[in-house]
Amino acid sequence: MQSLCGAPTDTDPLWQDVQYCTQGIAPPTPPPPTCLKVTANDVVLHGRPENTHNYLLLPSCRITGIECPFIHTDSAPNYWRDAWENARSGGSVPVQYRSIGLGINSQGARHFNQLHIHMAGVMDSTQRRLQELESQGRMATQPSQWAAPGNQSPITGNSGSGDRVYRILRLRDLQQNLFTLLYRNVVVPNSLSMANQTMIVVPKMTATGFADAFYVLNSDSSLHDGTSTCDHLLVYN
């Protein structure tokens, strides 16, 4: 898989940050990163701009991004669950925002080539829109339904980015590997490229807190008004 997943000798800046956190290898350009959490499977770093609702979770092994086949194999760690366990209220590196969003960009939309899940905020309007779509039955409740046209809806992004269309799946938990669900239920049946996909996970929130459900969004340029970036919905600043 090395041609798609990268080699340990690569010089991507985020990969060098991971190597510093896991092996103590100093990056060529100081200063070194602040390693907020380090485990056998992943590393948590500050995002840019640095604040209390902008973090990154990165694999501790070399994975360039969403195009790497390893991430949807049975032996891959559950990076999405790890991101949520860090970002949630009471987590190791909590995202301090009313609604949390986790996201990954496509190969073409990202700036760095070490897989990273953004742990950031989402606008209240995004949360309300997703709950509205849920009440209307306009999202999949089984992974096999995820790509159906009836489960695709426009959602208005932040910063005037307009409406973008997403495939929407509702899950009760993140026990399953979301990359595997995407690959098997959306990418392969529709002859799409995994490299072109974006994914966003928005935990359902109510006035009393987390409501034990997750909205899992996916999009790419094959959809009318689709997008290959999570940046339209996540709040970093």
C-alpha atoms as a printed R data frame, in Angstrom:
    type eleno elety resid chain resno       x      y      z
1   ATOM     1    CA   MET     A     1   0.000  0.000  0.000
2   ATOM     2    CA   GLN     A     2   3.044  2.284  0.176
3   ATOM     3    CA   SER     A     3   2.292  4.078 -3.097
4   ATOM     4    CA   LEU     A     4  -1.029  5.311 -1.649
5   ATOM     5    CA   CYS     A     5  -0.190  5.457  2.048
6   ATOM     6    CA   GLY     A     6   3.294  6.974  2.052
7   ATOM     7    CA   ALA     A     7   6.634  5.915  3.510
8   ATOM     8    CA   PRO     A     8   8.132  6.571  6.977
9   ATOM     9    CA   THR     A     9  10.912  8.577  5.326
10  ATOM    10    CA   ASP     A    10   8.471 11.134  3.850
11  ATOM    11    CA   THR     A    11   8.909 14.760  4.878
12  ATOM    12    CA   ASP     A    12   5.309 15.974  5.173
13  ATOM    13    CA   PRO     A    13   5.227 18.503  8.054
14  ATOM    14    CA   LEU     A    14   2.368 16.814  9.911
15  ATOM    15    CA   TRP     A    15   4.052 13.436  9.632
16  ATOM    16    CA   GLN     A    16   7.210 14.992 11.049
17  ATOM    17    CA   ASP     A    17   5.143 16.356 13.939
18  ATOM    18    CA   VAL     A    18   3.813 12.846 14.592
19  ATOM    19    CA   GLN     A    19   7.345 11.461 14.568
20  ATOM    20    CA   TYR     A    20   8.403 14.084 17.105
21  ATOM    21    CA   CYS     A    21   5.509 13.167 19.419
22  ATOM    22    CA   THR     A    22   5.947  9.397 19.103
23  ATOM    23    CA   GLN     A    23   9.701  9.003 18.668
24  ATOM    24    CA   GLY     A    24  11.255 12.273 19.758
25  ATOM    25    CA   ILE     A    25  12.605 13.020 16.285
26  ATOM    26    CA   ALA     A    26  12.975 16.793 16.132
27  ATOM    27    CA   PRO     A    27  11.334 18.402 13.089
28  ATOM    28    CA   PRO     A    28  13.727 20.204 10.725
29  ATOM    29    CA   THR     A    29  11.942 23.512 11.244
30  ATOM    30    CA   PRO     A    30  11.494 24.570 14.895
31  ATOM    31    CA   PRO     A    31   9.632 25.016 17.091
32  ATOM    32    CA   PRO     A    32   8.417 21.453 17.687
33  ATOM    33    CA   PRO     A    33   4.676 20.869 18.073
34  ATOM    34    CA   THR     A    34   2.840 20.662 21.378
35  ATOM    35    CA   CYS     A    35   1.845 17.009 21.764
36  ATOM    36    CA   LEU     A    36  -1.521 17.242 23.508
37  ATOM    37    CA   LYS     A    37  -2.064 13.478 23.680
38  ATOM    38    CA   VAL     A    38  -0.081 10.504 22.407
39  ATOM    39    CA   THR     A    39  -1.280  6.892 22.259
40  ATOM    40    CA   ALA     A    40  -0.168  3.804 20.367
41  ATOM    41    CA   ASN     A    41  -2.712  4.590 17.638
42  ATOM    42    CA   ASP     A    42  -2.844  8.366 17.329
43  ATOM    43    CA   VAL     A    43  -1.607 11.809 18.291
44  ATOM    44    CA   VAL     A    44  -3.574 14.982 19.070
45  ATOM    45    CA   LEU     A    45  -2.145 18.362 18.076
46  ATOM    46    CA   HIS     A    46  -3.352 21.940 17.899
47  ATOM    47    CA   GLY     A    47  -4.928 23.036 14.631
48  ATOM    48    CA   ARG     A    48  -4.365 26.392 12.999
49  ATOM    49    CA   PRO     A    49  -5.387 28.917 14.174
50  ATOM    50    CA   GLU     A    50  -4.626 27.641 17.658
51  ATOM    51    CA   ASN     A    51  -7.595 27.958 19.995
52  ATOM    52    CA   THR     A    52  -9.843 25.844 22.231
53  ATOM    53    CA   HIS     A    53 -12.037 24.527 19.404
54  ATOM    54    CA   ASN     A    54  -9.497 23.578 16.768
55  ATOM    55    CA   TYR     A    55  -7.523 20.354 17.147
56  ATOM    56    CA   LEU     A    56  -6.238 17.538 14.944
57  ATOM    57    CA   LEU     A    57  -6.131 13.790 15.517
58  ATOM    58    CA   LEU     A    58  -3.479 12.007 13.443
59  ATOM    59    CA   PRO     A    59  -2.521  8.330 13.123
60  ATOM    60    CA   SER     A    60   0.756  7.445 14.768
61  ATOM    61    CA   CYS     A    61   1.684  5.384 11.690
62  ATOM    62    CA   ARG     A    62   2.298  6.723  8.186
63  ATOM    63    CA   ILE     A    63  -1.021  7.294  6.386
64  ATOM    64    CA   THR     A    64  -1.157 10.016  3.752
65  ATOM    65    CA   GLY     A    65  -4.929 10.465  3.826
66  ATOM    66    CA   ILE     A    66  -8.359  9.129  2.955
67  ATOM    67    CA   GLU     A    67  -7.044  7.428 -0.196
68  ATOM    68    CA   CYS     A    68  -4.935  4.964  1.830
69  ATOM    69    CA   PRO     A    69  -6.623  1.508  1.665
70  ATOM    70    CA   PHE     A    70  -5.414  0.571  5.158
71  ATOM    71    CA   ILE     A    71  -7.956  2.841  6.853
72  ATOM    72    CA   HIS     A    72 -10.940  0.748  5.735
73  ATOM    73    CA   THR     A    73  -9.449 -2.650  6.587
74  ATOM    74    CA   ASP     A    74 -10.464 -4.704  9.618
75  ATOM    75    CA   SER     A    75  -7.085 -4.103 11.262
76  ATOM    76    CA   ALA     A    76  -7.280 -0.294 11.175
77  ATOM    77    CA   PRO     A    77  -7.820  1.573 14.457
78  ATOM    78    CA   ASN     A    78 -11.121  3.374 14.905
79  ATOM    79    CA   TYR     A    79  -9.818  6.896 14.390
80  ATOM    80    CA   TRP     A    80 -13.278  8.504 14.353
81  ATOM    81    CA   ARG     A    81 -14.195  7.032 17.724
82  ATOM    82    CA   ASP     A    82 -10.836  8.164 19.111
83  ATOM    83    CA   ALA     A    83 -11.468 11.682 17.797
84  ATOM    84    CA   TRP     A    84 -14.869 11.811 19.492
85  ATOM    85    CA   GLU     A    85 -13.529 10.450 22.779
86  ATOM    86    CA   ASN     A    86 -10.937 13.226 22.793
87  ATOM    87    CA   ALA     A    87 -13.190 16.045 21.580
88  ATOM    88    CA   ARG     A    88 -16.342 15.363 23.610
89  ATOM    89    CA   SER     A    89 -17.176 17.166 26.826
90  ATOM    90    CA   GLY     A    90 -15.058 15.480 29.489
91  ATOM    91    CA   GLY     A    91 -12.667 14.102 26.871
92  ATOM    92    CA   SER     A    92  -8.901 14.363 26.938
93  ATOM    93    CA   VAL     A    93  -8.787 17.383 24.594
94  ATOM    94    CA   PRO     A    94 -12.356 18.733 24.625
95  ATOM    95    CA   VAL     A    95 -13.583 21.027 21.876
96  ATOM    96    CA   GLN     A    96 -15.068 24.034 23.643
97  ATOM    97    CA   TYR     A    97 -17.960 24.876 21.322
98  ATOM    98    CA   ARG     A    98 -21.731 24.370 21.587
99  ATOM    99    CA   SER     A    99 -21.736 21.777 18.793
100 ATOM   100    CA   ILE     A   100 -18.735 19.685 17.801
101 ATOM   101    CA   GLY     A   101 -17.786 18.715 14.271
102 ATOM   102    CA   LEU     A   102 -15.222 16.118 13.218
103 ATOM   103    CA   GLY     A   103 -14.061 16.184  9.619
104 ATOM   104    CA   ILE     A   104 -11.585 14.990  7.034
105 ATOM   105    CA   ASN     A   105 -10.838 16.469  3.631
106 ATOM   106    CA   SER     A   106 -10.350 14.725  0.316
107 ATOM   107    CA   GLN     A   107  -6.903 14.269 -1.173
108 ATOM   108    CA   GLY     A   108  -7.337 17.288 -3.449
109 ATOM   109    CA   ALA     A   109  -8.696 19.638 -0.785
110 ATOM   110    CA   ARG     A   110  -6.222 19.070  2.027
111 ATOM   111    CA   HIS     A   111  -3.012 21.021  2.670
112 ATOM   112    CA   PHE     A   112  -0.938 18.295  4.357
113 ATOM   113    CA   ASN     A   113  -0.373 14.654  3.519
114 ATOM   114    CA   GLN     A   114  -0.649 12.904  6.861
115 ATOM   115    CA   LEU     A   115  -4.213 11.827  7.571
116 ATOM   116    CA   HIS     A   116  -5.793 14.196 10.077
117 ATOM   117    CA   ILE     A   117  -9.287 14.422 11.486
118 ATOM   118    CA   HIS     A   118 -10.252 17.988 12.341
119 ATOM   119    CA   MET     A   119 -11.884 18.347 15.754
120 ATOM   120    CA   ALA     A   120 -13.646 21.699 15.647
121 ATOM   121    CA   GLY     A   121 -17.009 23.397 16.034
122 ATOM   122    CA   VAL     A   122 -20.101 23.580 13.843
123 ATOM   123    CA   MET     A   123 -22.633 26.390 13.645
124 ATOM   124    CA   ASP     A   124 -25.932 26.157 15.527
125 ATOM   125    CA   SER     A   125 -27.708 26.415 12.177
126 ATOM   126    CA   THR     A   126 -25.962 23.236 10.989
127 ATOM   127    CA   GLN     A   127 -27.102 21.356 14.079
128 ATOM   128    CA   ARG     A   128 -30.682 22.612 13.640
129 ATOM   129    CA   ARG     A   129 -30.725 21.704  9.950
130 ATOM   130    CA   LEU     A   130 -29.593 18.142 10.643
131 ATOM   131    CA   GLN     A   131 -32.214 17.653 13.341
132 ATOM   132    CA   GLU     A   132 -34.840 19.027 10.961
133 ATOM   133    CA   LEU     A   133 -33.804 16.554  8.266
134 ATOM   134    CA   GLU     A   134 -33.909 13.746 10.817
135 ATOM   135    CA   SER     A   135 -37.465 14.641 11.831
136 ATOM   136    CA   GLN     A   136 -38.455 14.592  8.151
137 ATOM   137    CA   GLY     A   137 -36.909 11.170  7.605
138 ATOM   138    CA   ARG     A   138 -34.462 12.582  5.064
139 ATOM   139    CA   MET     A   139 -31.383 10.659  6.145
140 ATOM   140    CA   ALA     A   140 -30.285  7.047  6.170
141 ATOM   141    CA   THR     A   141 -30.576  4.999  9.340
142 ATOM   142    CA   GLN     A   142 -28.723  2.013  7.884
143 ATOM   143    CA   PRO     A   143 -25.337  2.202  6.134
144 ATOM   144    CA   SER     A   144 -26.754  0.338  3.124
145 ATOM   145    CA   GLN     A   145 -29.110  3.300  2.515
146 ATOM   146    CA   TRP     A   146 -26.442  5.988  2.773
147 ATOM   147    CA   ALA     A   147 -26.010  6.671 -0.950
148 ATOM   148    CA   ALA     A   148 -29.733  6.698 -1.825
149 ATOM   149    CA   PRO     A   149 -30.880  9.989 -3.431
150 ATOM   150    CA   GLY     A   150 -33.556 10.447 -0.767
151 ATOM   151    CA   ASN     A   151 -30.837 10.680  1.869
152 ATOM   152    CA   GLN     A   152 -28.987 13.513  0.146
153 ATOM   153    CA   SER     A   153 -29.733 17.068  1.242
154 ATOM   154    CA   PRO     A   154 -28.303 20.578  0.945
155 ATOM   155    CA   ILE     A   155 -26.851 22.169  4.063
156 ATOM   156    CA   THR     A   156 -25.826 25.804  4.283
157 ATOM   157    CA   GLY     A   157 -22.178 26.242  5.161
158 ATOM   158    CA   ASN     A   158 -20.421 28.894  7.182
159 ATOM   159    CA   SER     A   159 -18.798 32.105  5.949
160 ATOM   160    CA   GLY     A   160 -21.199 32.487  3.049
161 ATOM   161    CA   SER     A   161 -20.076 29.289  1.336
162 ATOM   162    CA   GLY     A   162 -23.643 28.535  0.225
163 ATOM   163    CA   ASP     A   163 -25.537 25.254  0.113
164 ATOM   164    CA   ARG     A   164 -23.667 22.015 -0.480
165 ATOM   165    CA   VAL     A   165 -25.236 18.593 -0.892
166 ATOM   166    CA   TYR     A   166 -24.282 15.784  1.488
167 ATOM   167    CA   ARG     A   167 -25.204 12.136  1.861
168 ATOM   168    CA   ILE     A   168 -26.412 11.803  5.461
169 ATOM   169    CA   LEU     A   169 -26.378  8.758  7.737
170 ATOM   170    CA   ARG     A   170 -27.574  8.651 11.330
171 ATOM   171    CA   LEU     A   171 -25.812  6.264 13.710
172 ATOM   172    CA   ARG     A   172 -26.336  5.542 17.391
173 ATOM   173    CA   ASP     A   173 -22.608  5.153 18.065
174 ATOM   174    CA   LEU     A   174 -19.191  5.126 16.422
175 ATOM   175    CA   GLN     A   175 -18.312  1.512 17.115
176 ATOM   176    CA   GLN     A   176 -18.046  0.727 13.414
177 ATOM   177    CA   ASN     A   177 -15.192  2.041 11.262
178 ATOM   178    CA   LEU     A   178 -16.743  4.935  9.329
179 ATOM   179    CA   PHE     A   179 -14.136  4.694  6.589
180 ATOM   180    CA   THR     A   180 -15.194  1.088  6.018
181 ATOM   181    CA   LEU     A   181 -18.883  2.046  5.942
182 ATOM   182    CA   LEU     A   182 -18.153  4.761  3.391
183 ATOM   183    CA   TYR     A   183 -16.016  2.538  1.195
184 ATOM   184    CA   ARG     A   184 -18.421 -0.405  1.146
185 ATOM   185    CA   ASN     A   185 -21.740  1.442  0.959
186 ATOM   186    CA   VAL     A   186 -20.994  4.571 -1.068
187 ATOM   187    CA   VAL     A   187 -17.683  4.387 -2.903
188 ATOM   188    CA   VAL     A   188 -17.669  0.849 -4.292
189 ATOM   189    CA   PRO     A   189 -21.372  0.553 -5.286
190 ATOM   190    CA   ASN     A   190 -21.217  3.876 -7.150
191 ATOM   191    CA   SER     A   191 -17.765  3.395 -8.737
192 ATOM   192    CA   LEU     A   192 -16.392  6.463 -6.963
193 ATOM   193    CA   SER     A   193 -12.884  7.314 -5.837
194 ATOM   194    CA   MET     A   194 -12.142  7.174 -2.123
195 ATOM   195    CA   ALA     A   195  -9.566  9.928 -2.638
196 ATOM   196    CA   ASN     A   196 -12.305 12.400 -3.622
197 ATOM   197    CA   GLN     A   197 -14.445 11.931 -0.517
198 ATOM   198    CA   THR     A   198 -14.955 14.237  2.420
199 ATOM   199    CA   MET     A   199 -16.553 13.149  5.697
200 ATOM   200    CA   ILE     A   200 -18.006 15.135  8.587
201 ATOM   201    CA   VAL     A   201 -19.371 13.744 11.857
202 ATOM   202    CA   VAL     A   202 -21.717 15.944 13.883
203 ATOM   203    CA   PRO     A   203 -22.817 14.585 17.288
204 ATOM   204    CA   LYS     A   204 -26.497 15.328 17.924
205 ATOM   205    CA   MET     A   205 -26.874 17.904 20.666
206 ATOM   206    CA   THR     A   206 -29.969 19.097 22.542
207 ATOM   207    CA   ALA     A   207 -30.513 21.518 25.418
208 ATOM   208    CA   THR     A   208 -29.523 18.740 27.833
209 ATOM   209    CA   GLY     A   209 -26.326 17.794 25.992
210 ATOM   210    CA   PHE     A   210 -25.254 14.922 23.759
211 ATOM   211    CA   ALA     A   211 -28.289 12.990 22.505
212 ATOM   212    CA   ASP     A   212 -26.664  9.604 21.824
213 ATOM   213    CA   ALA     A   213 -26.632  9.878 18.045
214 ATOM   214    CA   PHE     A   214 -24.260 10.986 15.316
215 ATOM   215    CA   TYR     A   215 -24.926 12.505 11.913
216 ATOM   216    CA   VAL     A   216 -22.328 11.226  9.447
217 ATOM   217    CA   LEU     A   217 -22.061 13.358  6.316
218 ATOM   218    CA   ASN     A   218 -20.269 12.543  3.103
219 ATOM   219    CA   SER     A   219 -19.930 14.407 -0.165
220 ATOM   220    CA   ASP     A   220 -17.835 14.646 -3.298
221 ATOM   221    CA   SER     A   221 -17.860 16.392 -6.654
222 ATOM   222    CA   SER     A   222 -19.948 13.614 -8.245
223 ATOM   223    CA   LEU     A   223 -23.021 15.070 -6.512
224 ATOM   224    CA   HIS     A   224 -24.796 18.123 -7.916
225 ATOM   225    CA   ASP     A   225 -23.574 20.918 -5.610
226 ATOM   226    CA   GLY     A   226 -21.444 18.351 -3.818
227 ATOM   227    CA   THR     A   227 -18.104 19.172 -2.212
228 ATOM   228    CA   SER     A   228 -14.878 17.359 -1.424
229 ATOM   229    CA   THR     A   229 -13.993 19.456  1.626
230 ATOM   230    CA   CYS     A   230 -15.258 19.503  5.204
231 ATOM   231    CA   ASP     A   231 -14.258 23.164  5.571
232 ATOM   232    CA   HIS     A   232 -17.706 24.502  4.589
233 ATOM   233    CA   LEU     A   233 -19.250 23.122  7.790
234 ATOM   234    CA   LEU     A   234 -16.486 23.225 10.401
235 ATOM   235    CA   VAL     A   235 -15.655 26.308 12.472
236 ATOM   236    CA   TYR     A   236 -11.926 26.708 13.093
237 ATOM   237    CA   ASN     A   237 -11.605 30.417 13.930
